[in-house]
Amino acid sequence: MTNTEKMLNKTVAIIKKYYDHSEKHPVLKYTSPDTFKKNIKLNIAKKGMGIDELFNEIEKIALNSPKTNSKWFFNLLVGGEILPAVMAEMLTAVLNNTMHTYKSAGIHILIEQEVIKFLLKKVGYKKGDGIFGPGGSLTNMIALVLARNEKSSSIKKSGIRGEKLVGYTSDQAHYSTEKFISVTGLGKDAIRIIPTDEKWKMNIKKLEENIISDKKKGYIPFYINATAWTTVLGAFDPIEKIAKIAKKHKIRLHVDAALGGWALLSNKHKNLLKGIELSDSVSRSLHKMMNVPLLSAVLLTKNPNILYKNFNENADYLFQMDEKDLNPGNKSIQCGRRNDAFKVWTALKYLWESGYEKRINNEFINAKYATSIIKKDKNLTLVLEPECINVCFQVKWKSASKICEALDKQGRIKVGYGKRKWKEFIRLMTVNADMTKKDIDNFFKQVKNVKI
């Protein structure tokens, strides 16, 4: 047996053992960093390990990793899995194609184009374009750069020279907009944080008031970031109303649909994103609600030429063959780029729209069921009527953070908590579409019975 065969066999054996272990131990008890350092050889030594010793350590790591595929994992906005997509992710590493040119990636360029075409159609962009990137935060940054350059065409060549550009986002939006408005050279003073209303959606009255006030003071509004499903409370900003304001004041509208964009695959729930087709760009994090492996994020643009216009550079040593549409490196902020579209394509080919719609609808059903349990229990209090699958609640007389910490350390379930003003609450996410009512029942049993 060759070393390649031996390592492949050992890898498959570890994967099988991981799935078996996940069935028996859906949640691991907390292990301190010091214990891991003591029990697993993490240090990089001068002498390499043999195959048997190395794969023994790899197995320990696999079996001691948080199990996001578990139906007892309610912690974050990733969870569950589409197994063919997992296989595609493994093949992506084996094939190791870089996606900057057709010469390097071949058929994988066509796969990415098909996925982008499908996603554009779902958003409602008749033409449009798109590019995969390393995470939802970075796709939000790209959208910000596009808006900045479109408002002030000289910036790309000459840099920022006193332009008083300002952008707008809500106080419940993802932090990436605030982070990247400074990274892109505008400074944090260039972002306006718009308060939210009683339903935790962007207050459109306050938005327009800020825009009008800024214009009177000589500022140049260039960017509005609307959120389709806020991270903590799961609110959808009123995109259609915001789009009217953006059009009136000639401001580019970006929709951060990293989470909520998945609802476009459900006829029953796509209305949550009403008006998204009126936006100029949309971010999607497909590794979240679509249950494909990390990472798989994409930026979609209504203008089919804007990415190429802003990011193309002449690099004859790279782009030596084929037309520009087959060489996406000329419209990306990256050069070398992994094929994150392959696993999405595989999941869509396996489930297609009807299969995904069933999964999405089941996530909503589970959230509704969890909400009904809270409403019937005198010791539980619902923080906000859920609009999607964020079910936020409090346990009377108990600290949410202490409950979540105890559940994690005792190896019961993994769940996170948030804060609303001064009050903590548990944030249940029914993100795993394979969950059942039995799993939800178990969740509440663990929450109510855990000792803190």
VOGU-3710 file (C-alpha; in Angstrom, 3 decimals, decimal comma):
1> mtntekmlnk> 0,000/0,000/0,000  1,343/3,424/-0,972  1,495/6,321/1,466  -1,256/8,058/-0,522  -3,572/5,057/-0,166  -2,722/4,734/3,512  -3,499/8,392/4,224  -6,740/8,297/2,230  -7,891/5,225/4,162  -7,034/6,850/7,474
11> tvaiikkyyd> -8,849/10,040/6,486  -12,019/8,143/5,571  -11,778/6,176/8,824  -11,555/9,411/10,848  -14,561/10,888/9,043  -16,614/7,759/9,731  -15,541/7,801/13,369  -16,465/11,497/13,610  -20,017/10,856/12,382  -20,392/7,890/14,728
21> hsekhpvlky> -19,063/9,993/17,605  -21,487/12,779/16,708  -24,428/10,421/17,097  -23,311/9,287/20,545  -21,987/12,638/21,754  -23,881/15,447/19,963  -22,310/18,048/22,241  -18,888/17,877/23,859  -18,170/18,910/27,407  -16,062/21,996/27,705
31> tspdtfkkni> -12,304/21,427/27,536  -9,915/24,153/28,611  -7,110/25,320/26,296  -4,533/24,113/28,827  -5,991/20,582/28,763  -5,871/20,492/24,967  -2,255/21,661/25,003  -1,429/18,889/27,446  -3,245/16,039/25,681  -2,724/16,877/21,999
41> klniakkgmg> 0,648/17,565/20,406  -0,102/21,018/18,995  3,420/22,388/18,936  5,313/22,545/15,642  8,501/20,527/16,210  11,722/20,368/14,215  11,158/16,696/13,455  8,128/15,597/11,444  5,665/12,934/12,580  5,166/9,572/10,923
51> idelfneiek> 1,815/8,878/9,225  0,396/6,760/12,065  1,335/9,244/14,780  0,159/12,241/12,760  -3,250/10,750/11,966  -3,663/9,747/15,598  -3,362/13,440/16,516  -5,698/14,445/13,669  -8,307/11,995/14,965  -8,083/13,504/18,459
61> ialnspktns> -8,645/16,966/16,976  -11,618/15,815/14,888  -13,336/14,126/17,827  -12,727/17,124/20,085  -14,136/19,742/17,697  -17,543/21,445/18,228  -20,123/19,529/16,197  -21,926/22,107/14,094  -23,727/19,299/12,248  -25,409/18,231/15,495
71> kwffnllvgg> -29,107/18,865/16,013  -28,186/20,037/19,506  -26,117/22,901/18,085  -28,164/26,111/18,328  -25,283/28,482/18,839  -24,609/30,456/15,679  -25,913/30,952/12,177  -24,126/27,933/10,776  -25,328/24,439/11,417  -26,524/21,262/9,786
81> eilpavmaem> -25,125/19,996/6,532  -25,915/18,892/3,003  -23,680/15,835/2,689  -23,072/16,047/-1,112  -21,930/19,641/-0,547  -19,493/18,380/2,111  -18,115/15,901/-0,426  -17,770/18,730/-2,970  -15,837/20,772/-0,414  -13,456/17,873/0,112
91> ltavlnntmh> -12,968/17,545/-3,637  -12,336/21,285/-3,892  -9,272/20,857/-1,684  -8,100/17,870/-3,724  -8,572/19,630/-7,078  -7,022/22,857/-5,722  -8,026/25,041/-8,681  -7,515/28,778/-8,372  -10,414/30,769/-9,779  -8,723/33,778/-11,355
101> tyksagihil> -8,578/32,411/-14,924  -10,258/29,796/-17,081  -6,787/28,475/-17,881  -6,301/27,610/-14,192  -9,823/26,576/-13,218  -11,433/25,319/-16,416  -14,969/24,018/-15,924  -15,124/25,461/-12,413  -15,440/28,957/-13,899  -18,600/27,783/-15,656
111> ieqevikfll> -19,915/26,275/-12,408  -19,413/29,583/-10,604  -21,164/31,430/-13,433  -24,174/29,114/-13,188  -24,477/29,629/-9,428  -24,191/33,419/-9,774  -26,786/33,413/-12,578  -29,167/31,445/-10,344  -28,656/33,798/-7,381  -29,101/36,915/-9,549
121> kkvgykkgdg> -32,423/35,558/-10,780  -33,601/34,975/-7,213  -32,740/38,545/-6,217  -34,507/39,903/-9,299  -31,528/41,413/-11,109  -32,267/40,925/-14,831  -28,621/41,103/-15,885  -26,140/41,788/-13,141  -22,912/40,142/-12,084  -21,349/38,631/-9,006
131> ifgpggsltn> -18,158/37,451/-7,387  -17,476/35,001/-4,577  -15,331/36,310/-1,726  -13,828/35,282/1,614  -16,830/35,851/3,866  -19,870/38,082/4,168  -17,935/40,883/5,853  -15,586/41,186/2,885  -18,443/41,225/0,394  -19,941/44,119/2,360
141> mialvlarne> -16,594/45,883/2,057  -16,557/45,399/-1,719  -20,048/46,899/-1,932  -18,835/49,876/0,113  -15,848/50,418/-2,201  -18,084/50,259/-5,274  -20,427/52,866/-3,792  -17,524/55,116/-2,800  -15,928/54,985/-6,249  -19,216/55,470/-8,073
151> ksssikksgi> -19,985/58,606/-6,066  -16,483/60,056/-6,477  -14,913/58,766/-9,697  -11,529/60,359/-8,990  -10,896/58,320/-5,818  -9,748/55,186/-7,629  -6,925/57,082/-9,330  -6,158/60,018/-7,065  -7,333/58,871/-3,657  -9,578/60,687/-1,208
161> rgeklvgyts> -8,978/64,427/-1,382  -11,312/66,055/1,084  -14,528/64,464/-0,130  -17,027/64,493/2,726  -18,697/61,184/1,895  -21,112/59,669/4,422  -22,887/56,308/4,628  -25,822/54,987/6,662  -26,552/51,748/8,498  -28,789/50,742/11,409
171> dqahystekf> -27,820/50,182/15,031  -28,692/46,493/14,597  -26,641/45,957/11,426  -23,540/43,799/11,186  -20,420/45,520/12,479  -18,570/45,102/9,179  -19,934/48,356/7,725  -18,479/50,385/10,586  -15,215/48,461/10,366  -14,703/48,861/6,639
181> isvtglgkda> -15,749/52,480/6,260  -12,530/53,264/8,104  -10,487/50,619/6,257  -11,565/52,150/2,930  -10,101/55,487/3,941  -13,242/57,402/4,833  -12,899/57,170/8,610  -15,466/56,157/11,182  -16,826/59,704/11,285  -18,241/58,968/7,842
191> iriiptdekw> -20,809/56,444/9,093  -24,193/57,419/10,463  -25,790/54,865/12,792  -29,537/55,075/12,292  -31,724/54,043/15,241  -34,246/51,254/14,867  -37,972/51,296/15,543  -39,997/49,244/18,031  -39,590/46,178/15,802  -35,802/46,701/15,616
201> kmnikkleen> -35,908/47,650/11,924  -34,135/50,689/10,507  -36,202/53,798/11,251  -36,746/55,228/7,772  -37,930/58,586/9,114  -34,654/58,999/11,018  -32,735/57,799/7,953  -34,104/60,537/5,710  -33,755/63,160/8,412  -30,050/62,307/8,681
211> iisdkkkgyi> -29,588/62,411/4,909  -31,246/65,814/4,588  -29,269/67,188/7,521  -25,975/65,923/6,103  -26,662/67,434/2,676  -27,363/70,826/4,250  -24,018/70,609/6,052  -22,138/69,924/2,829  -21,709/66,166/3,240  -22,171/63,782/0,302
221> pfyinatawt> -24,397/60,769/1,084  -23,145/57,836/-0,989  -24,188/54,546/0,644  -27,063/52,974/2,551  -26,679/49,522/4,067  -30,021/47,789/4,665  -30,059/44,525/6,595  -32,168/41,557/5,582  -32,241/39,765/8,919  -30,266/41,341/11,730
231> tvlgafdpie> -27,909/38,994/13,540  -29,314/39,142/17,048  -33,057/39,757/16,859  -33,706/38,652/13,283  -35,341/41,810/11,922  -35,688/42,694/8,238  -35,230/46,343/7,326  -38,009/47,753/5,066  -36,014/47,473/1,839  -38,725/48,798/-0,468
241> kiakiakkhk> -39,169/51,997/1,571  -35,421/52,489/1,968  -34,990/52,040/-1,803  -37,365/54,968/-2,442  -35,277/57,188/-0,174  -32,054/56,026/-1,843  -33,437/56,769/-5,308  -34,757/60,171/-4,242  -31,353/61,248/-2,912  -29,270/59,396/-5,535
251> irlhvdaalg> -27,552/57,089/-3,040  -26,429/53,520/-3,732  -28,369/50,934/-1,750  -26,678/47,752/-0,580  -28,616/44,945/1,096  -26,728/42,781/3,558  -28,726/39,587/3,034  -25,985/37,352/4,388  -28,610/35,660/6,540  -32,019/36,510/5,132
261> gwallsnkhk> -31,262/35,976/1,462  -31,976/32,270/1,905  -35,693/33,104/2,260  -35,761/33,961/-1,453  -35,868/30,207/-2,065  -39,210/29,929/-0,264  -42,407/31,130/-1,925  -43,945/31,351/1,523  -41,290/33,587/3,075  -39,590/35,504/0,234
271> nllkgielsd> -41,856/38,484/0,904  -39,603/39,275/3,870  -37,186/40,723/1,298  -39,758/42,695/-0,676  -38,029/45,342/-2,761  -34,601/43,698/-2,825  -34,592/43,915/-6,625  -34,511/47,727/-6,237  -31,092/47,615/-4,572  -27,745/48,118/-6,283
281> svsrslhkmm> -25,943/45,215/-4,626  -26,622/42,283/-2,322  -24,379/40,206/-0,046  -25,110/36,534/0,595  -23,430/34,121/3,007  -24,531/30,787/1,592  -22,706/28,796/4,260  -25,210/29,958/6,841  -28,816/29,228/6,074  -28,144/26,996/3,064
291> nvpllsavll> -26,207/24,565/5,294  -23,195/24,245/2,972  -19,659/24,172/4,433  -17,790/27,329/5,348  -16,989/29,589/3,568  -19,265/30,508/0,703  -20,055/34,204/0,384  -20,962/36,166/-2,727  -21,598/39,766/-3,745  -24,253/40,313/-6,412
301> tknpnilykn> -24,443/43,582/-8,380  -27,234/44,956/-10,529  -24,776/46,662/-12,886  -23,108/43,880/-14,917  -19,952/45,945/-15,554  -19,282/47,618/-12,208  -16,985/44,941/-10,755  -14,769/44,872/-13,857  -14,766/48,684/-14,023  -13,518/49,044/-10,443
311> fnenadylfq> -11,161/46,089/-10,006  -9,664/45,263/-13,397  -5,925/45,718/-13,701  -3,758/44,923/-16,693  -1,807/41,792/-15,821  -0,602/40,235/-19,054  1,310/37,546/-17,180  -2,018/36,216/-15,878  -4,806/37,061/-18,306  -3,239/35,633/-21,445
321> mdekdlnpgn> -6,153/33,693/-22,907  -9,921/33,802/-23,259  -12,419/36,645/-22,962  -12,775/38,650/-19,759  -15,937/36,821/-18,624  -13,904/33,625/-18,339  -11,203/35,299/-16,250  -12,974/36,478/-13,055  -9,672/37,556/-11,536  -10,125/40,822/-13,402
331> ksiqcgrrnd> -13,265/41,692/-11,419  -12,185/40,455/-7,996  -10,268/42,036/-5,131  -8,399/38,726/-4,969  -6,102/37,008/-7,408  -5,851/33,424/-6,191  -9,302/32,324/-5,029  -10,729/28,931/-4,072  -13,820/27,482/-5,725  -16,498/28,170/-3,123
341> afkvwtalky> -19,266/27,883/-5,720  -18,774/24,142/-6,310  -20,356/23,048/-3,023  -23,293/25,431/-3,583  -23,816/24,060/-7,089  -23,688/20,513/-5,693  -26,269/21,297/-2,986  -28,593/22,951/-5,503  -28,252/20,078/-7,975  -28,994/17,613/-5,165
351> lwesgyekri> -31,953/19,410/-3,560  -32,988/21,907/-6,235  -35,432/24,648/-5,308  -38,194/22,379/-4,070  -35,861/20,581/-1,650  -34,434/23,812/-0,312  -37,887/25,302/0,049  -38,916/22,375/2,271  -35,818/22,841/4,427  -36,359/26,594/4,784
361> nnefinakya> -40,021/26,171/5,627  -39,105/23,568/8,248  -36,730/26,033/9,919  -39,618/28,492/10,224  -41,937/25,752/11,521  -39,407/24,869/14,225  -39,067/28,520/15,215  -42,844/28,855/15,437  -43,040/25,710/17,555  -40,330/27,010/19,909
371> tsiikkdknl> -42,214/30,297/20,209  -45,406/28,453/21,159  -43,573/26,614/23,954  -42,275/29,900/25,370  -45,707/31,497/25,314  -47,259/28,578/27,200  -44,585/28,445/29,917  -45,003/30,912/32,798  -41,267/30,722/33,535  -40,263/31,804/30,035
381> tlvlepecin> -40,678/35,238/28,444  -40,516/36,015/24,734  -38,367/39,074/24,022  -39,749/39,798/20,556  -42,232/38,082/18,251  -39,836/36,386/15,797  -39,929/37,438/12,161  -37,736/34,540/11,085  -35,885/31,839/13,073  -34,275/33,945/15,814
391> vcfqvkwksa> -36,249/33,003/18,911  -35,120/35,264/21,760  -36,397/34,604/25,263  -35,626/34,918/28,950  -35,864/32,427/31,808  -37,405/34,103/34,811  -35,024/34,809/37,687  -32,061/33,276/35,831  -29,110/34,807/33,998  -29,059/34,002/30,265
401> skicealdkq> -25,272/34,140/30,063  -24,868/31,777/33,024  -27,386/29,323/31,557  -25,564/29,274/28,200  -22,170/28,863/29,871  -23,413/25,991/32,060  -25,020/24,210/29,106  -21,763/24,439/27,172  -19,448/23,358/29,967  -21,681/20,446/30,931
411> grikvgygkr> -21,873/19,202/27,356  -25,654/19,543/27,053  -26,280/21,922/24,145  -24,571/24,893/22,544  -26,568/28,120/22,439  -25,696/31,792/22,631  -27,175/34,848/24,279  -27,685/38,487/23,410  -28,578/41,742/25,102  -31,491/44,097/24,676
421> kwkefirlmt> -30,667/47,330/26,434  -29,721/46,079/29,920  -31,404/42,685/29,749  -29,802/39,422/28,671  -31,710/36,814/26,717  -31,094/33,393/25,192  -31,027/33,357/21,390  -32,307/30,084/19,979  -31,531/29,581/16,279  -33,418/26,842/14,426
431> vnadmtkkdi> -30,796/26,963/11,673  -30,436/23,198/11,193  -33,241/22,229/8,818  -33,012/18,589/9,941  -34,165/19,452/13,459  -37,508/18,103/14,642  -39,979/19,120/17,337  -38,367/16,460/19,516  -35,053/18,329/19,264  -36,772/21,586/20,227
441> dnffkqvknv> -38,407/19,862/23,221  -35,001/18,602/24,323  -33,567/22,098/23,995  -36,068/23,572/26,446  -35,682/20,623/28,793  -31,932/21,264/28,977  -32,362/25,032/29,395  -34,850/24,662/32,248  -33,055/21,868/34,110  -29,425/22,920/33,878
451> ki> -27,773/23,791/37,179  -25,918/27,102/37,222
//
